[in-house]
Amino acid sequence: MEPSELVVQMKGITKIYPNGIAANRSVDFSVRAGEIHALIGENGAGKSTLMKILFGLELPTEGEILVNGEPATFASPLDAISKGIGMVHQHFMLVPSLTVAENIVLGMAPRKSGLFIDYKEAVRLTMENAEKYNLHVEPDARVADITTGMKQKVEILKALVRGARVLILDEPTAVLTTQETVGLFKELKALREQGFTIIFISHKLNEIKELTDRITIMRGGKSVGVFDTDSISEQEISRHMVGRDVILTVEKDEATPGEVVLQVDDLHYVNEWGKRALDGVTFSVRSGEIVGIAGVEGNGQRELVDILFGLRLPEKGDARVGGKSLIGQPQARIRNLGVSYVPEDRMTFGIAETGSIEENVISDRFHHRRFNRGPLFRMKELHKESDQLILDYAVLCKARSQEVGMLSGGNIQKVVVAREFSSDPILIIADQPTRGIDVGATELIRKRLVDLSRAGAAVLLVSADLNEVMELSDSLIVFYEGKIAGCFDDGLWDDVMMGEYMLGIKRQSDEEIGRASYA
């Protein structure tokens, strides 16, 4: 490829943090105009740092960046945007209380007489660009009320309106249904035809194979190769990412469910936006089975999990484990009932970021007599326990004393699941357990969930990854607008069918839902 074809060139990029951790080591990365280029690697491989450098969120220790052949320095995202580089983050950066049009023009809003925002002009600008880029949105809709797929379009439009010709998309399909993903891919391919360049960060290898032209694979802070997408298999991609073969499908024996462990009855909840987030939700989870909850995010899953682990109080209804109510109970009591919880937001609810790996991995069992003698801890036993968990869950670290917040996202998640899975739970609530982590960590976590369920634990799996929830679950519940739209326990589901229930196109009768809920 001639250098003149390259719209972005990153040469010899090295990033060493003050604590001595090298996130990037002499990385070369380039993309050309009019291509969709995948950037993949395990968590901790350095891809996020590389993109933060390209978008001006981090400064490189060494190396240079060229845009259209000209040297460029990005000290902030404004510098990147001025050079035509935009980024759509995995967690949307939208203001929920504002309309779509107001979000599109945020920071560059047209004004009347230099004082007041010209809302009509904001709407006109939004509609003009939506038509131009085939990203149809509703300018007057409040962002809090639109679908996840629509929010994705708004984020992309925001970048395009600001002049982006290179779009960095970080896990863009993580929260989309199959139908929404199909729509997004059409729109991205149309942008490619118009000459835009898209850097596509994803862990979904099937999507990478379907959408992208070329792939850069990173491992250990370095690039291990650039490949034409058509010339490499999913298994080969995985092998390059983790340095070994990875099992890409979930292997599990047939479930043999026992007694009901979790019983949820008629839960109702109105959220902070006045929306009825849960509307009469009833279901059960038995020992020895994995019950999955599928649904577009924002349809009640978050509120359900928070209620089950004592973070919110419902308006009405009950949830019981072993016949004892979880409602309004402190989390210590919920844990004492045998409930483990893998939270969606691992940084806020899963770890104490400045604590050590050891402190985090055994934080739920300091009070056990095995680890303390009156006011004194039995440090030898604590070290032995934490070292074993670090080994069992393949946490990549220098030492148990290392600050957990300095680990990669995938290794932080391993610390969380090591703690939660090793506490002999009778019920595991796993909320987005593999979101944003690499195939190696995903393989480990999924296998452990299956093993624990087959050993007798009840598992409630909440995941926006439709493939994950379909592959892992023995029974499936679909949420739509705070209600159960369908219950399935026959394994005869596919992504198209699930998408129809997730989008509200189909709904089972109350009789069918009730029968499956108490199966």
C-alpha positions in Angstrom: 0.0 0.0 0.0 1.3 3.5 -0.9 1.7 5.9 2.0 -0.5 8.4 0.1 -3.5 6.0 0.5 -3.2 6.2 4.3 -5.5 8.7 6.1 -4.0 7.9 9.5 -0.5 6.6 10.4 0.6 5.9 13.9 4.3 5.1 14.0 6.3 3.6 16.9 3.7 4.5 19.5 4.9 3.7 23.0 2.9 4.6 26.1 4.5 4.1 29.5 2.5 5.2 32.6 4.1 6.7 35.7 3.8 3.4 37.5 6.0 1.8 34.9 3.3 -0.1 33.1 3.9 -0.1 29.3 0.5 -0.1 27.6 1.9 0.2 24.1 5.3 -0.8 22.8 6.4 0.6 19.4 3.0 0.1 17.8 2.5 0.8 14.1 -1.1 1.2 13.1 -2.5 2.7 9.9 -5.9 3.0 8.1 -6.8 4.1 4.7 -9.7 6.2 3.4 -12.9 4.2 2.7 -12.2 1.1 4.7 -13.6 -0.5 7.8 -10.7 -1.6 9.9 -11.0 -3.9 12.9 -8.8 -3.3 15.9 -8.9 -6.3 18.3 -7.0 -7.9 21.1 -7.4 -9.1 24.7 -8.2 -6.6 27.4 -4.8 -5.2 28.4 -3.5 -5.7 24.9 -3.2 -1.9 24.4 -5.9 -1.2 21.8 -7.9 1.2 24.1 -4.8 3.1 25.0 -3.8 3.4 21.3 -7.2 4.8 20.4 -7.2 7.2 23.4 -3.9 8.5 22.0 -5.4 8.9 18.5 -8.4 10.8 20.0 -6.3 13.0 22.2 -7.3 11.5 25.5 -3.7 10.3 26.2 -0.3 11.6 25.1 2.2 9.0 23.8 5.6 8.6 25.5 7.2 8.1 22.1 6.1 7.9 18.5 4.4 10.1 15.9 1.0 10.4 14.2 0.3 11.5 10.7 -3.0 12.5 9.3 -3.2 12.6 5.5 0.6 12.5 5.5 1.0 15.5 7.7 2.4 15.3 11.3 -0.2 15.9 14.0 -0.2 16.3 17.8 -3.3 15.6 19.7 -3.3 17.2 23.2 -7.1 16.9 23.6 -10.2 15.5 21.7 -10.7 19.0 20.3 -7.4 18.6 18.4 -8.5 15.2 17.1 -11.9 16.5 16.0 -10.2 19.5 14.2 -8.3 16.9 12.2 -11.4 15.0 11.3 -11.2 12.2 13.8 -14.3 11.3 15.9 -14.9 8.7 18.5 -18.2 6.9 19.6 -17.6 5.5 23.1 -19.0 2.2 24.3 -21.0 4.0 27.0 -22.9 6.8 25.2 -21.9 10.3 26.0 -25.4 11.8 25.6 -27.5 14.0 27.9 -30.7 12.0 28.6 -32.8 15.1 29.5 -32.1 16.9 26.2 -33.6 16.2 22.8 -31.8 14.5 20.0 -31.3 17.8 18.2 -30.0 19.5 21.3 -27.5 16.6 21.8 -26.4 16.8 18.2 -25.4 20.5 18.4 -24.2 20.5 22.0 -21.2 22.8 22.3 -21.8 24.3 18.8 -25.5 25.2 19.0 -26.8 27.8 16.6 -28.0 31.0 18.3 -30.4 33.8 17.8 -29.0 37.3 18.4 -25.9 35.6 19.8 -27.8 34.8 23.1 -30.5 32.2 22.7 -30.3 28.7 21.1 -32.0 28.6 17.8 -33.8 25.3 18.3 -35.5 25.3 14.8 -32.0 25.6 13.2 -30.7 22.8 15.5 -33.6 20.6 14.2 -33.0 21.6 10.6 -29.2 20.8 10.9 -30.0 17.4 12.5 -32.5 16.5 9.8 -30.2 17.6 7.0 -27.3 15.5 8.3 -29.6 12.5 9.1 -30.7 12.5 5.5 -27.2 13.1 4.1 -25.7 10.2 6.0 -28.8 7.9 6.0 -28.9 7.9 9.8 -32.5 8.7 10.5 -33.4 10.0 13.9 -36.2 11.9 15.7 -34.9 15.4 16.3 -37.6 16.3 18.9 -37.4 13.1 20.9 -35.9 13.2 24.4 -32.8 11.0 24.5 -34.0 9.3 27.7 -37.0 8.0 25.7 -35.3 6.6 22.5 -34.1 3.2 21.8 -30.5 2.1 22.2 -30.1 1.7 18.4 -31.3 5.3 18.0 -28.8 6.6 20.6 -26.0 4.9 18.6 -27.1 6.8 15.5 -27.2 10.1 17.5 -23.6 9.5 18.7 -22.4 8.8 15.1 -24.3 11.9 13.8 -22.7 14.0 16.5 -19.2 13.0 15.2 -20.1 13.5 11.6 -21.7 16.9 12.1 -18.4 18.0 13.7 -16.5 17.1 10.6 -15.2 13.6 11.4 -13.9 11.6 8.4 -12.4 8.9 10.6 -14.8 7.3 13.1 -13.5 5.2 16.0 -16.4 2.9 17.2 -15.8 1.2 20.5 -17.8 -2.0 20.9 -20.7 -0.4 18.9 -23.0 -3.5 18.9 -22.5 -4.4 22.6 -26.1 -3.3 23.5 -27.9 -3.8 20.1 -30.4 -6.4 19.0 -29.7 -8.5 15.9 -32.0 -6.3 13.9 -30.4 -3.1 15.2 -27.0 -4.5 14.4 -28.1 -5.3 10.8 -29.3 -1.7 10.4 -26.0 -0.3 11.9 -23.9 -2.4 9.5 -25.9 -1.1 6.5 -25.3 2.5 7.7 -21.6 1.9 8.2 -21.2 0.3 4.8 -22.9 3.3 3.3 -20.5 5.6 5.1 -17.6 3.5 3.7 -19.0 4.0 0.2 -18.9 7.8 0.8 -15.2 7.6 1.6 -15.3 7.5 5.4 -12.9 5.5 7.4 -14.2 3.4 10.3 -12.0 1.9 13.1 -14.2 -0.9 14.5 -13.3 -2.2 18.0 -15.1 -5.4 18.9 -14.8 -8.8 20.5 -17.5 -10.3 18.3 -15.5 -12.2 15.7 -18.4 -13.1 13.6 -19.2 -9.4 13.2 -15.6 -8.5 12.4 -15.6 -11.2 9.7 -18.9 -9.9 8.2 -18.2 -6.1 8.3 -14.5 -5.3 8.1 -11.9 -5.1 5.3 -8.8 -5.5 7.3 -7.8 -6.4 10.9 -5.0 -5.3 13.2 -4.5 -7.7 16.1 -2.8 -6.6 19.3 -1.3 -8.7 22.1 0.8 -7.6 25.0 0.9 -4.0 24.0 2.2 -4.8 20.5 0.7 -5.3 17.0 1.1 -9.0 16.1 -0.1 -8.5 12.5 -2.4 -6.8 10.0 -4.6 -9.2 8.0 -7.1 -9.0 5.1 -10.4 -10.1 6.8 -11.2 -12.6 4.0 -7.9 -14.3 4.5 -8.1 -15.3 8.2 -10.5 -17.5 10.2 -12.1 -16.7 13.5 -10.0 -19.5 15.1 -6.9 -18.0 13.7 -7.8 -14.5 15.0 -8.4 -16.0 18.5 -5.0 -17.8 18.4 -3.2 -14.5 17.4 -5.0 -12.7 20.2 -4.3 -15.0 23.1 -1.4 -17.1 21.8 -3.4 -20.4 22.0 -6.5 -22.0 20.7 -9.8 -20.7 22.2 -13.1 -22.6 22.4 -15.5 -20.2 20.7 -18.7 -22.1 21.5 -20.0 -23.0 24.9 -19.9 -26.7 25.8 -22.4 -27.8 28.5 -24.2 -30.9 29.6 -28.0 -30.9 29.7 -29.3 -29.2 32.9 -31.0 -31.3 35.6 -32.8 -28.6 37.6 -33.7 -29.1 41.3 -35.7 -27.0 43.8 -36.5 -23.4 43.2 -33.8 -21.2 44.7 -35.0 -17.7 43.5 -38.6 -16.9 43.3 -39.6 -13.4 42.0 -43.3 -12.5 42.4 -45.1 -9.5 40.8 -42.3 -6.9 41.0 -43.2 -3.3 40.1 -40.8 -0.4 40.0 -41.0 3.2 38.6 -37.6 4.7 37.8 -36.2 8.2 38.3 -37.6 9.3 34.9 -41.1 8.3 35.9 -41.1 5.3 33.6 -42.5 2.0 34.8 -39.3 0.0 34.6 -40.8 -3.2 36.0 -44.5 -4.1 35.5 -45.5 -7.3 37.3 -42.4 -9.4 36.7 -42.7 -13.0 37.9 -40.3 -15.9 37.4 -38.2 -18.5 39.2 -34.7 -19.9 39.0 -33.9 -23.5 40.1 -30.7 -25.1 41.3 -28.7 -26.6 38.6 -29.9 -24.3 35.8 -29.0 -21.1 34.1 -31.9 -18.7 33.4 -31.0 -16.0 31.0 -32.6 -12.6 30.7 -32.4 -11.1 27.2 -33.6 -7.7 26.1 -32.5 -4.3 24.8 -30.9 -2.4 27.6 -33.3 -0.1 29.4 -36.2 -2.5 29.5 -36.1 -3.3 33.3 -33.0 -5.6 33.6 -31.0 -3.0 35.5 -33.8 -2.3 38.0 -34.4 -6.0 38.5 -30.8 -6.8 39.4 -30.6 -3.8 41.7 -33.7 -4.9 43.6 -32.4 -8.4 43.9 -29.2 -7.2 45.5 -30.7 -4.6 47.8 -29.8 -1.5 45.8 -33.4 -0.4 45.1 -36.8 -1.0 46.7 -39.7 -2.0 44.5 -43.1 -0.4 44.7 -44.7 -3.8 45.0 -43.8 -7.5 44.9 -41.3 -9.8 46.5 -38.2 -11.8 45.7 -37.1 -14.7 47.9 -34.1 -17.0 48.1 -34.7 -20.2 50.0 -38.0 -18.8 51.2 -36.4 -15.6 52.7 -37.1 -12.2 51.2 -34.3 -10.2 49.7 -36.4 -7.0 49.6 -34.9 -4.2 51.6 -32.2 -6.4 53.1 -28.6 -5.2 53.6 -26.2 -6.7 51.2 -24.3 -8.6 54.0 -27.5 -10.5 54.8 -28.2 -11.2 51.1 -24.7 -12.6 50.8 -25.3 -14.7 54.0 -28.3 -16.3 52.2 -25.8 -17.6 49.6 -26.2 -15.0 46.9 -23.2 -13.9 44.8 -23.3 -10.9 42.5 -21.2 -10.0 39.4 -22.2 -6.4 38.7 -22.4 -4.8 35.3 -20.3 -1.8 36.5 -17.2 -3.6 37.9 -15.4 -0.4 38.6 -18.1 1.1 40.8 -19.7 -1.9 42.4 -17.2 -4.7 41.8 -14.0 -3.5 43.3 -12.3 -1.0 45.6 -10.1 0.5 42.9 -7.2 1.6 45.1 -7.2 -1.6 47.1 -4.9 -4.5 46.4 -5.8 -7.6 44.4 -5.7 -9.6 47.6 -8.0 -7.2 49.5 -10.5 -7.2 46.6 -10.5 -11.0 45.9 -11.2 -11.9 49.5 -13.2 -8.9 50.7 -16.3 -10.9 51.3 -14.7 -13.4 53.7 -12.4 -11.4 56.1 -14.8 -12.2 58.9 -14.5 -16.0 58.5 -12.9 -17.7 61.5 -10.4 -19.3 59.1 -8.9 -15.9 58.4 -8.9 -14.1 61.7 -8.2 -14.8 65.3 -10.1 -12.1 67.3 -8.8 -8.7 66.2 -5.8 -10.2 64.3 -5.9 -11.6 60.8 -4.2 -14.9 60.0 -2.1 -13.4 57.2 -0.7 -16.7 56.0 -4.2 -18.1 55.4 -5.2 -14.9 53.6 -2.2 -15.0 51.3 -2.8 -18.6 50.6 -6.4 -18.1 49.7 -5.8 -15.0 47.5 -2.8 -16.7 45.7 -4.9 -19.7 44.9 -7.8 -17.6 43.5 -5.3 -15.6 41.4 -4.0 -18.8 40.0 -7.4 -20.5 39.5 -8.8 -17.6 37.6 -5.6 -16.7 35.6 -5.4 -13.1 36.8 -2.4 -11.6 35.1 -0.6 -9.5 37.7 2.8 -8.9 39.3 1.8 -9.7 42.8 -1.3 -10.0 45.1 -0.3 -6.6 46.6 -0.7 -4.9 43.2 -3.4 -2.2 43.1 -6.4 -3.7 41.4 -7.3 -0.6 39.5 -4.1 -0.9 37.5 -5.1 -4.2 35.9 -6.8 -4.4 32.5 -10.6 -4.6 32.3 -10.5 -8.3 31.7 -8.3 -9.0 34.7 -10.3 -6.8 36.9 -13.3 -8.9 35.9 -11.5 -12.0 36.8 -10.8 -10.7 40.3 -14.5 -10.0 40.7 -15.7 -13.4 39.4 -12.9 -15.2 41.4 -14.4 -13.6 44.6 -18.0 -14.2 43.7 -17.7 -17.7 42.2 -15.6 -19.1 45.1 -17.9 -18.3 47.9 -20.0 -21.5 47.6 -23.1 -19.6 46.3 -26.5 -21.1 45.9 -27.5 -18.3 43.6 -25.3 -16.3 41.2 -26.6 -13.1 39.7 -24.3 -12.5 36.7 -25.0 -9.1 35.1 -23.1 -8.6 31.8 -20.3 -10.9 33.1 -18.2 -10.7 29.9 -19.0 -7.2 28.6 -16.0 -5.5 27.1 -13.5 -8.3 27.8 -11.4 -10.4 25.5 -12.1 -13.9 24.2 -9.7 -15.6 26.6 -11.3 -14.1 29.8 -14.8 -14.6 28.3 -14.0 -18.3 27.7 -12.9 -18.7 31.3 -15.9 -16.9 32.8 -18.5 -18.7 30.7 -17.0 -22.1 31.5 -17.0 -21.3 35.2 -20.7 -20.3 35.1 -21.6 -23.5 33.4 -19.5 -25.6 35.8 -21.1 -23.9 38.9 -24.6 -24.4 37.6 -24.0 -28.1 36.8 -22.6 -28.5 40.4 -26.0 -27.3 41.7 -25.9 -23.5 41.8 -28.8 -21.5 40.4 -27.6 -18.9 37.9 -29.5 -15.8 36.8 -27.6 -14.4 33.7 -28.4 -10.9 32.4 -26.6 -10.1 29.2 -27.0 -7.7 26.3 -24.9 -10.1 24.2 -27.6 -12.1 22.6 -25.2 -14.9 21.4 -23.9 -15.3 25.0 -27.4 -15.5 26.6 -28.6 -17.9 24.0 -25.6 -20.2 24.2 -25.3 -20.3 28.0 -29.0 -20.4 29.1 -31.1 -23.4 29.8 -34.2 -21.2 30.0 -34.6 -17.8 28.5 -36.8 -14.8 29.6 -37.1 -11.8 27.3 -37.8 -8.3 28.8 -39.6 -5.6 26.9 -40.8 -2.3 28.5 -40.6 -3.7 32.0 -42.6 -6.8 31.3 -41.8 -10.4 30.4 -42.5 -10.6 26.6 -41.6 -14.3 26.4 -40.3 -17.3 28.3 -38.6 -20.3 26.6 -37.2 -23.5 28.0 -36.9 -25.7 24.9 -33.7 -24.4 23.5 -35.3 -23.8 20.2 -34.5 -20.1 19.9 -32.5 -18.1 17.4 -31.3 -14.5 17.2 -34.0 -13.4 14.7 -36.8 -14.8 16.9 -35.3 -13.3 20.1 -34.9 -10.0 18.3 -38.6 -9.9 17.5 -39.5 -10.4 21.2 -36.8 -7.9 22.3 -38.2 -5.2 20.0 -41.9 -5.8 21.0 -42.8 -7.2 17.6 -44.0 -10.5 19.3 -45.3 -11.3 22.7 -46.4 -14.5 24.3 -49.8 -14.8 26.0 -50.0 -14.3 29.8 -50.9 -18.0 30.0 -47.7 -19.1 28.1 -45.5 -16.7 30.1 -47.0 -17.9 33.4 -46.6 -21.6 32.5 -42.9 -21.1 31.6 -42.2 -18.8 34.6 -43.0 -21.6 37.0 -41.7 -24.5 34.8 
